[in-house]
Amino acid sequence: MTRKFFPGCKVKARYPEASEWIARQVMERGYADEIVGCCRTDHQALTPNDTAVCICNNCMAMIDEDAKNGSLENIWVIIDNDTEFPLPDYSGRVMGIQDCGRAYDRTETQDAVRSLMRKMGIEVVELPDTREKSVFCGQSFCNDAPEQDASFAPWRYGADAKKRGIFSGDDADVIQTKMEKHAAQIPTKEVCCYCTACDAGLEAGGKDAVNILELVSGKFRN
């Protein structure tokens, strides 16, 4: 069985240094056998003998529905289960945890991010829209669902999205108001995310968004 790591195009673009770091960890610690380019172009090459290891919730959604991989794993779950993984110490910091609406049903990922935060000494503050309640993914859920994403994940970005009221196709002023309203109900200034779109949306609303990749890699922009 081949383990293939999908590093996430938007993750690499937003956090280039930390992304290079996580890719090295993945290979050096044996989490995967190879690093794949882009999930959009490469996921259909997966076979039942392959395990897809992902950092991006959108990659997971599309691979889950449109690939023939044998299993699908999240990198934060893997790292949380690695008892020898060296984690930085942020003792004394208090952060909210923003669950990504694209991963509202991925309990393992949600648990792993919280566990890693606590292992790094961070006090975790739960938000009103926690876990399965989350319909937040920054500005992305306020726009229409990208046609390609919907074609690769027709249930999650089609029927399920309609039921949950996401991809609302709002105009720019409405989107900004939504970001500010969402941020206003978060009691902490710093908020940990595991999604780049959540990062951007929280920042637009006035919060200090901190990605779990920044924290685990030690490349946190203090």
Beta strands, then each sheet from edge to edge (+ up, - down):
strand 1: 2-6
strand 2: 34-35
strand 3: 50-54
strand 4: 71-74
strand 5: 94-97
strand 6: 123-126
strand 7: 190-193
strand 8: 208-211
sheet 1: 2+ 1+ 3+ 4+
sheet 2: 6+ 5+ 7+ 8+
end
